[in-house]
Amino acid sequence: MGEYILRCVSGGEVLPEHYTLSCSKHPGLLRTEYSARQLTVRPELPGIFRYIDWLPVHGVLPTESRSVTFQSEELCRELGLPNLWITFTGYYPERKCLVPTGSFKELEALPTTVRLSENGGGTLVVASAGNTGRAFAEMAARFETPVVIVVPEDATKNLWTVAEPKDPEKIKLVAVRGDYTDAIGVANKITEKVGFLPEGGAQNVARRDGMGTVMLDAAVTIGRMPDHYFQAIGSGTGGISAWEAAMRLWEDGRFGSSVPKLHLAQNYPFVPMVNAWKEKRSQVLETDMPNAAEAIRQVSAHVLTNREPPYGIPGGMFEAMMYCGGDMYAVKNEEAKDAGRLFADAECGIDLDPAAAVATAALISAVESGAIDRSSTITLNITGGGYARVREDFSLTQVPVAFTVNADEVPEL
């Protein structure tokens, strides 16, 4: 279970595993290659670990968190899409989806936590706009894995845990006076200290392969890979993960002879990757995000506001789009709000994460414009939702801010 090697996508070298994040000789990502060429689903294992054959870990953690794929009869009827499948990662008990923090970021945090412990441990440093930080705070609360979480100051309200922390000192929350990119900068400086390890973002194969289980769950449930895959993106790591999982499914040979087209959305007016892709450029330029700070303030989905996405690097978002085909969408706040309301009306009042509402709006736009055939098999990745239900069913513990710093400061941890 979980036997693998790490290979540099640029040079092809196999690298030793010691929580390795990058190749010293080449730019770009590392990618896991698993000894299991065909996927065996192991439902006896907890949560996401049912897909352990294609996760870069050997052990598991006790969890119920995983994606659940289903058809929404009302949403299919409303949109005129008979083969629409929802892959939901949040808190929706009626659909047996039991992710307590309400976000698919737990799919990243769980295998990362195991992989770190299997490779020497240390204090993980996580930069986040909210959801990722909350997922890693939950890991620290449940399993006492030390973490430093760095977020923009206005995101601290989103940092809570469902589990009462066994050792509150294991979680250090740093608030940065700035945006998500400023938080990334502060986190990078913290990792220069001895004993502090970067979580890694897109470079972290455990994060990518954890997110890739969304595609695995969709394919296993449907019986084939979808024709089209919809998701909202901030860094694009989720899109890269979907592509990598699809390539493994294609090699498996039982889930179809072509990979899904990627349909990825950003929240207007902050849409740098959309602008770059529309011109088929392999690099995001400063001109793709004019007045970035003001644009970021205007969006409803702040988790989608990464100014330095892994777009043009080897193995990155541009390469994924060129391989899979598809399109990118700029979704306005009002469109996302309407889409979120439509989903809630169809599915027991479940509230969507703002990013998931953006993805749903992109699907509606693609259908209404005729960009996709209504009879196609479609997967909509709902990356978070059910927060109101979480608050009904659990007592939440707010993570206190340990330090508040400017973007050019480093806290004395």
C-alpha positions as a LaTeX table, in Angstrom:
\begin{tabular}{lrrr}
\hline
Residue & $x$ (\AA) & $y$ (\AA) & $z$ (\AA) \\
\hline
Met1 & 0.00 & 0.00 & 0.00 \\
Gly2 & 1.29 & 3.44 & $-0.94$ \\
Glu3 & 4.62 & 2.25 & $-2.39$ \\
Tyr4 & 6.01 & 5.02 & $-4.60$ \\
Ile5 & 8.95 & 6.98 & $-5.91$ \\
Leu6 & 9.38 & 10.72 & $-6.50$ \\
Arg7 & 10.38 & 11.79 & $-10.00$ \\
Cys8 & 11.40 & 15.24 & $-11.27$ \\
Val9 & 9.06 & 16.18 & $-14.12$ \\
Ser10 & 11.82 & 18.27 & $-15.77$ \\
Gly11 & 14.86 & 16.00 & $-15.67$ \\
Gly12 & 13.31 & 12.63 & $-14.94$ \\
Glu13 & 15.53 & 11.93 & $-11.92$ \\
Val14 & 14.25 & 9.82 & $-9.05$ \\
Leu15 & 14.76 & 11.69 & $-5.78$ \\
Pro16 & 15.10 & 10.26 & $-2.28$ \\
Glu17 & 12.07 & 10.72 & $-0.05$ \\
His18 & 12.68 & 12.81 & 3.05 \\
Tyr19 & 9.71 & 15.14 & 2.76 \\
Thr20 & 11.36 & 16.27 & $-0.48$ \\
Leu21 & 9.63 & 19.23 & $-2.10$ \\
Ser22 & 11.76 & 20.05 & $-5.13$ \\
Cys23 & 14.63 & 18.99 & $-7.36$ \\
Ser24 & 17.85 & 20.94 & $-6.84$ \\
Lys25 & 18.85 & 20.53 & $-10.50$ \\
His26 & 15.68 & 21.55 & $-12.33$ \\
Pro27 & 12.71 & 23.88 & $-11.89$ \\
Gly28 & 9.22 & 22.51 & $-11.70$ \\
Leu29 & 7.34 & 19.93 & $-9.69$ \\
Leu30 & 8.08 & 16.44 & $-8.47$ \\
Arg31 & 5.51 & 13.77 & $-9.20$ \\
Thr32 & 4.77 & 10.50 & $-7.42$ \\
Glu33 & 4.90 & 7.25 & $-9.35$ \\
Tyr34 & 3.10 & 4.40 & $-7.60$ \\
Ser35 & 3.95 & 0.74 & $-7.79$ \\
Ala36 & 0.23 & 0.01 & $-8.04$ \\
Arg37 & $-0.61$ & 0.71 & $-11.67$ \\
Gln38 & $-4.26$ & $-0.09$ & $-11.09$ \\
Leu39 & $-6.29$ & 1.47 & $-8.30$ \\
Thr40 & $-7.68$ & $-0.75$ & $-5.57$ \\
Val41 & $-10.25$ & 0.98 & $-3.40$ \\
Arg42 & $-9.90$ & $-0.10$ & 0.23 \\
Pro43 & $-13.18$ & 0.80 & 1.99 \\
Glu44 & $-11.97$ & $-0.88$ & 5.19 \\
Leu45 & $-9.52$ & 2.02 & 5.65 \\
Pro46 & $-10.71$ & 5.32 & 7.16 \\
Gly47 & $-11.89$ & 8.21 & 5.01 \\
Ile48 & $-9.54$ & 9.37 & 2.27 \\
Phe49 & $-7.17$ & 6.50 & 3.01 \\
Arg50 & $-9.41$ & 4.15 & 1.04 \\
Tyr51 & $-7.26$ & 5.46 & $-1.82$ \\
Ile52 & $-3.95$ & 4.73 & $-0.08$ \\
Asp53 & $-2.57$ & 2.91 & $-3.13$ \\
Trp54 & $-2.23$ & 6.34 & $-4.75$ \\
Leu55 & $-1.28$ & 8.40 & $-1.70$ \\
Pro56 & 2.39 & 8.99 & $-0.76$ \\
Val57 & 2.03 & 7.49 & 2.73 \\
His58 & 2.26 & 4.10 & 4.39 \\
Gly59 & 0.13 & 4.72 & 7.48 \\
Val60 & $-3.30$ & 6.19 & 8.11 \\
Leu61 & $-5.09$ & 8.45 & 10.58 \\
Pro62 & $-8.52$ & 7.89 & 12.11 \\
Thr63 & $-10.86$ & 10.06 & 10.01 \\
Glu64 & $-14.17$ & 10.07 & 8.19 \\
Ser65 & $-13.06$ & 12.85 & 5.85 \\
Arg66 & $-13.27$ & 12.11 & 2.14 \\
Ser67 & $-15.10$ & 13.24 & $-0.97$ \\
Val68 & $-18.51$ & 11.83 & $-1.83$ \\
Thr69 & $-19.80$ & 11.72 & $-5.41$ \\
Phe70 & $-23.52$ & 11.78 & $-6.12$ \\
Gln71 & $-26.16$ & 12.97 & $-8.56$ \\
Ser72 & $-28.46$ & 15.81 & $-7.55$ \\
Glu73 & $-31.74$ & 15.08 & $-9.29$ \\
Glu74 & $-33.03$ & 18.62 & $-8.81$ \\
Leu75 & $-29.81$ & 20.27 & $-9.97$ \\
Cys76 & $-29.61$ & 17.96 & $-13.01$ \\
Arg77 & $-33.18$ & 18.88 & $-13.89$ \\
Glu78 & $-32.71$ & 22.62 & $-13.25$ \\
Leu79 & $-29.58$ & 22.81 & $-15.42$ \\
Gly80 & $-30.73$ & 20.30 & $-18.03$ \\
Leu81 & $-27.68$ & 18.10 & $-17.40$ \\
Pro82 & $-28.71$ & 14.44 & $-17.06$ \\
Asn83 & $-25.13$ & 13.27 & $-16.49$ \\
Leu84 & $-23.99$ & 15.87 & $-13.96$ \\
Trp85 & $-22.21$ & 14.43 & $-10.93$ \\
Ile86 & $-21.34$ & 16.40 & $-7.79$ \\
Thr87 & $-18.16$ & 15.49 & $-5.95$ \\
Phe88 & $-18.69$ & 17.12 & $-2.58$ \\
Thr89 & $-16.05$ & 17.61 & 0.11 \\
Gly90 & $-17.59$ & 19.34 & 3.08 \\
Tyr91 & $-20.14$ & 18.68 & 5.79 \\
Tyr92 & $-23.35$ & 17.20 & 4.45 \\
Pro93 & $-24.51$ & 14.33 & 6.70 \\
Glu94 & $-27.48$ & 13.40 & 4.49 \\
Arg95 & $-24.97$ & 12.56 & 1.74 \\
Lys96 & $-22.61$ & 10.84 & 4.20 \\
Cys97 & $-20.00$ & 13.54 & 3.65 \\
Leu98 & $-18.47$ & 14.23 & 7.06 \\
Val99 & $-15.55$ & 16.65 & 6.65 \\
Pro100 & $-15.74$ & 18.64 & 9.90 \\
Thr101 & $-13.88$ & 21.74 & 8.73 \\
Gly102 & $-16.17$ & 21.94 & 5.68 \\
Ser103 & $-13.42$ & 22.11 & 3.06 \\
Phe104 & $-11.53$ & 19.79 & 0.72 \\
Lys105 & $-8.32$ & 21.16 & 2.23 \\
Glu106 & $-8.59$ & 18.29 & 4.71 \\
Leu107 & $-7.82$ & 16.01 & 1.76 \\
Glu108 & $-4.45$ & 17.76 & 1.61 \\
Ala109 & $-3.82$ & 18.03 & 5.34 \\
Leu110 & $-4.40$ & 14.37 & 6.21 \\
Pro111 & $-1.78$ & 12.75 & 3.92 \\
Thr112 & 0.63 & 15.65 & 4.51 \\
Thr113 & 0.43 & 15.05 & 8.27 \\
Val114 & 1.15 & 11.33 & 7.83 \\
Arg115 & 3.94 & 11.92 & 5.32 \\
Leu116 & 5.64 & 14.44 & 7.59 \\
Ser117 & 5.60 & 12.04 & 10.55 \\
Glu118 & 6.96 & 9.23 & 8.35 \\
Asn119 & 9.87 & 11.43 & 7.28 \\
Gly120 & 11.22 & 12.79 & 10.54 \\
Gly121 & 8.56 & 15.22 & 11.74 \\
Gly122 & 9.04 & 18.88 & 12.62 \\
Thr123 & 6.92 & 22.00 & 12.90 \\
Leu124 & 4.97 & 22.59 & 9.70 \\
Val125 & 4.57 & 26.15 & 8.46 \\
Val126 & 1.39 & 26.73 & 6.45 \\
Ala127 & 0.46 & 29.87 & 4.54 \\
Ser128 & $-3.27$ & 30.14 & 3.97 \\
Ala129 & $-6.15$ & 32.40 & 3.04 \\
Gly130 & $-8.32$ & 30.46 & 5.50 \\
Asn131 & $-9.41$ & 26.95 & 4.49 \\
Thr132 & $-5.97$ & 25.32 & 4.32 \\
Gly133 & $-5.01$ & 26.83 & 7.66 \\
Arg134 & $-8.21$ & 25.58 & 9.27 \\
Ala135 & $-7.58$ & 22.05 & 7.96 \\
Phe136 & $-4.06$ & 21.95 & 9.38 \\
Ala137 & $-5.27$ & 23.47 & 12.67 \\
Glu138 & $-7.73$ & 20.58 & 12.90 \\
Met139 & $-4.86$ & 18.11 & 12.36 \\
Ala140 & $-2.89$ & 19.78 & 15.15 \\
Ala141 & $-5.91$ & 19.76 & 17.45 \\
Arg142 & $-6.66$ & 16.08 & 16.86 \\
Phe143 & $-3.20$ & 14.59 & 16.50 \\
Glu144 & $-0.91$ & 17.09 & 18.27 \\
Thr145 & 1.17 & 17.79 & 15.19 \\
Pro146 & 2.82 & 21.20 & 15.70 \\
Val147 & 1.95 & 23.83 & 13.11 \\
Val148 & 2.48 & 27.53 & 12.46 \\
Ile149 & $-0.36$ & 28.97 & 10.39 \\
Val150 & 0.18 & 32.27 & 8.61 \\
Val151 & $-2.88$ & 34.08 & 7.24 \\
Pro152 & $-3.95$ & 37.59 & 6.20 \\
Glu153 & $-5.27$ & 39.46 & 9.21 \\
Asp154 & $-8.83$ & 39.52 & 7.87 \\
Ala155 & $-8.84$ & 35.70 & 7.54 \\
Thr156 & $-8.26$ & 34.92 & 11.22 \\
Lys157 & $-12.02$ & 34.63 & 11.81 \\
Asn158 & $-11.99$ & 31.52 & 9.60 \\
Leu159 & $-9.47$ & 29.72 & 11.81 \\
Trp160 & $-11.34$ & 27.39 & 14.12 \\
Thr161 & $-11.33$ & 23.71 & 14.98 \\
Val162 & $-14.08$ & 21.23 & 15.62 \\
Ala163 & $-11.87$ & 19.15 & 17.90 \\
Glu164 & $-10.88$ & 20.68 & 21.21 \\
Pro165 & $-7.08$ & 21.00 & 20.92 \\
Lys166 & $-5.31$ & 18.43 & 23.08 \\
Asp167 & $-2.38$ & 20.84 & 23.35 \\
Pro168 & $-3.25$ & 24.41 & 22.29 \\
Glu169 & 0.46 & 25.30 & 22.24 \\
Lys170 & 0.87 & 23.09 & 19.19 \\
Ile171 & $-1.03$ & 25.67 & 17.09 \\
Lys172 & 0.53 & 29.09 & 16.49 \\
Leu173 & $-1.54$ & 31.51 & 14.41 \\
Val174 & 0.28 & 34.43 & 12.78 \\
Ala175 & $-1.84$ & 37.26 & 11.34 \\
Val176 & $-0.22$ & 39.33 & 8.58 \\
Arg177 & $-1.25$ & 42.88 & 7.74 \\
Gly178 & $-1.64$ & 42.21 & 4.02 \\
Asp179 & $-3.07$ & 39.69 & 1.58 \\
Tyr180 & $-2.50$ & 36.00 & 0.89 \\
Thr181 & 0.72 & 36.61 & $-1.03$ \\
Asp182 & 2.08 & 38.62 & 1.91 \\
Ala183 & 1.21 & 35.69 & 4.19 \\
Ile184 & 3.17 & 33.36 & 1.88 \\
Gly185 & 6.18 & 35.69 & 2.13 \\
Val186 & 6.11 & 35.71 & 5.94 \\
Ala187 & 5.70 & 31.92 & 6.03 \\
Asn188 & 8.72 & 31.48 & 3.77 \\
Lys189 & 10.83 & 33.57 & 6.15 \\
Ile190 & 9.71 & 31.49 & 9.13 \\
Thr191 & 10.85 & 28.30 & 7.40 \\
Glu192 & 14.40 & 29.64 & 7.37 \\
Lys193 & 14.46 & 28.96 & 11.11 \\
Val194 & 15.78 & 25.60 & 12.30 \\
Gly195 & 13.07 & 23.01 & 12.90 \\
Phe196 & 10.39 & 24.74 & 10.81 \\
Leu197 & 9.41 & 22.98 & 7.59 \\
Pro198 & 7.50 & 24.51 & 4.67 \\
Glu199 & 4.20 & 22.81 & 3.99 \\
Gly200 & 5.15 & 23.20 & 0.33 \\
Gly201 & 1.98 & 24.28 & $-1.46$ \\
Ala202 & 1.87 & 22.94 & $-5.01$ \\
Gln203 & 5.28 & 21.32 & $-4.52$ \\
Asn204 & 3.89 & 19.02 & $-1.84$ \\
Val205 & 3.00 & 15.73 & $-3.51$ \\
Ala206 & 0.88 & 14.69 & $-0.53$ \\
Arg207 & $-1.28$ & 17.78 & $-1.00$ \\
Arg208 & $-1.69$ & 17.21 & $-4.72$ \\
Asp209 & $-2.37$ & 13.50 & $-4.48$ \\
Gly210 & $-4.77$ & 14.09 & $-1.59$ \\
Met211 & $-6.73$ & 16.54 & $-3.73$ \\
Gly212 & $-6.47$ & 14.08 & $-6.59$ \\
Thr213 & $-8.74$ & 11.70 & $-4.69$ \\
Val214 & $-11.63$ & 13.95 & $-5.81$ \\
Met215 & $-11.07$ & 12.71 & $-9.36$ \\
Leu216 & $-10.58$ & 9.16 & $-8.12$ \\
Asp217 & $-13.86$ & 9.20 & $-6.22$ \\
Ala218 & $-15.71$ & 10.62 & $-9.21$ \\
Ala219 & $-14.31$ & 8.00 & $-11.59$ \\
Val220 & $-14.90$ & 5.09 & $-9.22$ \\
Thr221 & $-18.48$ & 6.18 & $-8.48$ \\
Ile222 & $-19.44$ & 6.99 & $-12.09$ \\
Gly223 & $-17.53$ & 3.99 & $-13.48$ \\
Arg224 & $-15.48$ & 6.18 & $-15.83$ \\
Met225 & $-13.70$ & 9.50 & $-15.92$ \\
Pro226 & $-15.97$ & 12.46 & $-16.70$ \\
Asp227 & $-15.80$ & 14.29 & $-20.01$ \\
His228 & $-15.59$ & 17.64 & $-18.20$ \\
Tyr229 & $-14.33$ & 18.64 & $-14.77$ \\
Phe230 & $-15.21$ & 21.98 & $-13.10$ \\
Gln231 & $-13.40$ & 23.61 & $-10.18$ \\
Ala232 & $-12.49$ & 27.06 & $-8.87$ \\
Ile233 & $-8.77$ & 27.74 & $-8.46$ \\
Gly234 & $-6.55$ & 30.14 & $-6.55$ \\
Ser235 & $-3.10$ & 28.65 & $-7.07$ \\
Gly236 & $-4.26$ & 26.08 & $-9.60$ \\
Thr237 & $-2.96$ & 23.20 & $-7.48$ \\
Gly238 & $-6.37$ & 21.55 & $-7.54$ \\
Gly239 & $-6.41$ & 21.61 & $-11.33$ \\
Ile240 & $-2.92$ & 20.12 & $-11.46$ \\
Ser241 & $-4.04$ & 17.42 & $-9.02$ \\
Ala242 & $-7.06$ & 16.55 & $-11.15$ \\
Trp243 & $-4.83$ & 16.21 & $-14.22$ \\
Glu244 & $-2.30$ & 13.98 & $-12.45$ \\
Ala245 & $-5.04$ & 11.74 & $-11.03$ \\
Ala246 & $-6.64$ & 11.52 & $-14.47$ \\
Met247 & $-3.35$ & 10.42 & $-16.04$ \\
Arg248 & $-3.09$ & 7.62 & $-13.47$ \\
Leu249 & $-6.67$ & 6.57 & $-14.17$ \\
Trp250 & $-5.94$ & 6.55 & $-17.90$ \\
Glu251 & $-2.91$ & 4.30 & $-17.31$ \\
Asp252 & $-5.09$ & 2.06 & $-15.13$ \\
Gly253 & $-7.05$ & 1.30 & $-18.30$ \\
Arg254 & $-10.48$ & 0.76 & $-16.73$ \\
Phe255 & $-11.81$ & 4.32 & $-16.56$ \\
Gly256 & $-11.78$ & 5.59 & $-20.13$ \\
Ser257 & $-9.43$ & 6.32 & $-23.00$ \\
Ser258 & $-9.20$ & 10.10 & $-22.58$ \\
Val259 & $-8.71$ & 12.50 & $-19.69$ \\
Pro260 & $-11.39$ & 15.06 & $-18.74$ \\
Lys261 & $-11.30$ & 18.59 & $-20.08$ \\
Leu262 & $-10.51$ & 21.03 & $-17.28$ \\
His263 & $-12.88$ & 23.94 & $-16.68$ \\
Leu264 & $-11.33$ & 26.16 & $-14.04$ \\
Ala265 & $-12.67$ & 29.40 & $-12.60$ \\
Gln266 & $-11.41$ & 32.47 & $-10.82$ \\
Asn267 & $-13.35$ & 35.21 & $-9.05$ \\
Tyr268 & $-13.54$ & 38.44 & $-11.08$ \\
Pro269 & $-11.90$ & 40.96 & $-10.96$ \\
Phe270 & $-8.85$ & 38.97 & $-9.71$ \\
Val271 & $-8.35$ & 36.57 & $-12.63$ \\
Pro272 & $-4.62$ & 36.41 & $-13.56$ \\
Met273 & $-4.64$ & 32.81 & $-14.80$ \\
Val274 & $-7.82$ & 33.39 & $-16.80$ \\
Asn275 & $-6.17$ & 36.35 & $-18.53$ \\
Ala276 & $-3.01$ & 34.39 & $-19.29$ \\
Trp277 & $-4.90$ & 31.33 & $-20.56$ \\
Lys278 & $-7.17$ & 33.34 & $-22.85$ \\
Glu279 & $-4.02$ & 34.43 & $-24.69$ \\
Lys280 & $-2.51$ & 30.93 & $-24.42$ \\
Arg281 & 0.53 & 32.36 & $-22.64$ \\
Ser282 & 2.66 & 30.08 & $-20.49$ \\
Gln283 & 3.41 & 32.80 & $-17.95$ \\
Val284 & 1.28 & 35.01 & $-15.72$ \\
Leu285 & 2.39 & 38.62 & $-16.06$ \\
Glu286 & 1.93 & 41.64 & $-13.82$ \\
Thr287 & $-0.43$ & 42.99 & $-16.46$ \\
Asp288 & $-2.72$ & 40.01 & $-15.83$ \\
Met289 & $-3.53$ & 41.39 & $-12.39$ \\
Pro290 & $-3.75$ & 45.18 & $-12.63$ \\
Asn291 & $-4.50$ & 46.89 & $-9.31$ \\
Ala292 & $-4.12$ & 43.50 & $-7.63$ \\
Ala293 & $-4.69$ & 44.71 & $-4.07$ \\
Glu294 & $-7.93$ & 46.46 & $-5.00$ \\
Ala295 & $-9.09$ & 43.50 & $-7.10$ \\
Ile296 & $-8.46$ & 41.13 & $-4.19$ \\
Arg297 & $-10.52$ & 43.33 & $-1.88$ \\
Gln298 & $-13.47$ & 43.10 & $-4.25$ \\
Val299 & $-13.80$ & 39.32 & $-4.60$ \\
Ser300 & $-16.14$ & 37.19 & $-2.52$ \\
Ala301 & $-13.88$ & 34.09 & $-2.62$ \\
His302 & $-10.66$ & 35.30 & $-1.00$ \\
Val303 & $-9.14$ & 31.80 & $-1.04$ \\
Leu304 & $-8.80$ & 32.22 & $-4.83$ \\
Thr305 & $-6.36$ & 35.14 & $-4.68$ \\
Asn306 & $-2.83$ & 33.80 & $-5.12$ \\
Arg307 & $-0.61$ & 36.31 & $-6.96$ \\
Glu308 & 2.18 & 33.76 & $-7.54$ \\
Pro309 & 0.44 & 30.61 & $-8.81$ \\
Pro310 & 2.39 & 27.60 & $-10.17$ \\
Tyr311 & 1.10 & 28.36 & $-13.63$ \\
Gly312 & 4.04 & 28.26 & $-16.03$ \\
Ile313 & 6.43 & 25.93 & $-14.21$ \\
Pro314 & 7.11 & 22.40 & $-15.55$ \\
Gly315 & 4.22 & 20.24 & $-14.43$ \\
Gly316 & 2.16 & 23.31 & $-13.60$ \\
Met317 & $-1.24$ & 24.69 & $-14.48$ \\
Phe318 & $-0.51$ & 25.77 & $-18.06$ \\
Glu319 & 0.88 & 22.34 & $-18.91$ \\
Ala320 & $-2.20$ & 20.70 & $-17.38$ \\
Met321 & $-4.52$ & 22.86 & $-19.49$ \\
Met322 & $-2.56$ & 22.20 & $-22.68$ \\
Tyr323 & $-2.65$ & 18.45 & $-22.03$ \\
Cys324 & $-6.33$ & 18.19 & $-21.06$ \\
Gly325 & $-7.93$ & 21.03 & $-22.98$ \\
Gly326 & $-10.85$ & 22.95 & $-21.57$ \\
Asp327 & $-11.22$ & 26.58 & $-20.56$ \\
Met328 & $-10.96$ & 29.12 & $-17.75$ \\
Tyr329 & $-13.74$ & 31.39 & $-16.54$ \\
Ala330 & $-13.98$ & 34.78 & $-14.84$ \\
Val331 & $-16.94$ & 34.64 & $-12.46$ \\
Lys332 & $-18.47$ & 37.76 & $-10.91$ \\
Asn333 & $-19.60$ & 37.87 & $-7.28$ \\
Glu334 & $-23.27$ & 38.15 & $-8.16$ \\
Glu335 & $-23.05$ & 35.12 & $-10.49$ \\
Ala336 & $-21.43$ & 33.09 & $-7.71$ \\
Lys337 & $-24.06$ & 34.20 & $-5.21$ \\
Asp338 & $-26.88$ & 33.14 & $-7.53$ \\
Ala339 & $-25.18$ & 29.79 & $-8.17$ \\
Gly340 & $-24.76$ & 29.17 & $-4.45$ \\
Arg341 & $-28.44$ & 29.90 & $-3.89$ \\
Leu342 & $-29.38$ & 27.48 & $-6.68$ \\
Phe343 & $-27.29$ & 24.72 & $-5.11$ \\
Ala344 & $-28.74$ & 25.34 & $-1.65$ \\
Asp345 & $-32.27$ & 25.18 & $-3.02$ \\
Ala346 & $-31.49$ & 21.85 & $-4.67$ \\
Glu347 & $-29.57$ & 20.26 & $-1.79$ \\
Cys348 & $-31.17$ & 20.62 & 1.64 \\
Gly349 & $-30.13$ & 24.25 & 2.08 \\
Ile350 & $-26.43$ & 23.35 & 2.14 \\
Asp351 & $-24.41$ & 26.56 & 1.95 \\
Leu352 & $-21.44$ & 26.53 & $-0.42$ \\
Asp353 & $-17.97$ & 27.80 & 0.25 \\
Pro354 & $-17.56$ & 30.97 & $-1.87$ \\
Ala355 & $-15.02$ & 29.18 & $-4.07$ \\
Ala356 & $-17.43$ & 26.30 & $-4.70$ \\
Ala357 & $-20.10$ & 28.82 & $-5.66$ \\
Val358 & $-17.65$ & 30.26 & $-8.22$ \\
Ala359 & $-17.15$ & 26.79 & $-9.71$ \\
Thr360 & $-20.91$ & 26.23 & $-9.90$ \\
Ala361 & $-21.37$ & 29.58 & $-11.66$ \\
Ala362 & $-18.68$ & 28.61 & $-14.18$ \\
Leu363 & $-20.57$ & 25.40 & $-14.95$ \\
Ile364 & $-23.79$ & 27.35 & $-15.50$ \\
Ser365 & $-21.95$ & 29.80 & $-17.79$ \\
Ala366 & $-20.41$ & 26.98 & $-19.85$ \\
Val367 & $-23.78$ & 25.29 & $-20.29$ \\
Glu368 & $-25.66$ & 28.47 & $-21.21$ \\
Ser369 & $-22.99$ & 29.48 & $-23.76$ \\
Gly370 & $-23.09$ & 26.08 & $-25.44$ \\
Ala371 & $-19.43$ & 25.42 & $-24.63$ \\
Ile372 & $-20.22$ & 21.87 & $-23.52$ \\
Asp373 & $-22.72$ & 19.31 & $-24.72$ \\
Arg374 & $-25.56$ & 18.93 & $-22.23$ \\
Ser375 & $-25.41$ & 15.14 & $-22.54$ \\
Ser376 & $-21.75$ & 15.02 & $-21.49$ \\
Thr377 & $-20.65$ & 13.39 & $-18.26$ \\
Ile378 & $-19.63$ & 16.24 & $-15.98$ \\
Thr379 & $-18.04$ & 16.37 & $-12.53$ \\
Leu380 & $-18.50$ & 19.53 & $-10.48$ \\
Asn381 & $-15.94$ & 19.67 & $-7.69$ \\
Ile382 & $-17.66$ & 21.29 & $-4.71$ \\
Thr383 & $-14.56$ & 22.12 & $-2.69$ \\
Gly384 & $-16.37$ & 23.16 & 0.47 \\
Gly385 & $-19.75$ & 23.67 & 2.04 \\
Gly386 & $-22.07$ & 22.89 & 4.91 \\
Tyr387 & $-20.59$ & 25.43 & 7.33 \\
Ala388 & $-23.98$ & 26.29 & 8.80 \\
Arg389 & $-24.56$ & 22.62 & 9.53 \\
Val390 & $-21.12$ & 22.33 & 11.15 \\
Arg391 & $-22.05$ & 25.15 & 13.52 \\
Glu392 & $-25.33$ & 23.44 & 14.32 \\
Asp393 & $-23.75$ & 20.07 & 15.08 \\
Phe394 & $-20.47$ & 21.06 & 16.79 \\
Ser395 & $-19.05$ & 23.50 & 19.29 \\
Leu396 & $-16.21$ & 25.28 & 17.53 \\
Thr397 & $-12.96$ & 26.43 & 19.13 \\
Gln398 & $-11.54$ & 29.64 & 17.71 \\
Val399 & $-7.78$ & 29.57 & 17.16 \\
Pro400 & $-6.29$ & 32.56 & 19.00 \\
Val401 & $-3.86$ & 34.86 & 17.21 \\
Ala402 & $-0.38$ & 34.45 & 18.66 \\
Phe403 & 1.33 & 37.19 & 16.63 \\
Thr404 & 0.28 & 40.04 & 14.33 \\
Val405 & 3.02 & 41.27 & 12.00 \\
Asn406 & 3.60 & 43.42 & 8.97 \\
Ala407 & 4.44 & 41.79 & 5.63 \\
Asp408 & 8.17 & 42.50 & 6.11 \\
Glu409 & 8.37 & 41.15 & 9.68 \\
Val410 & 9.08 & 37.71 & 11.11 \\
Pro411 & 7.47 & 36.73 & 14.45 \\
Glu412 & 9.67 & 35.56 & 17.33 \\
Leu413 & 8.35 & 32.02 & 17.56 \\
\hline
\end{tabular}
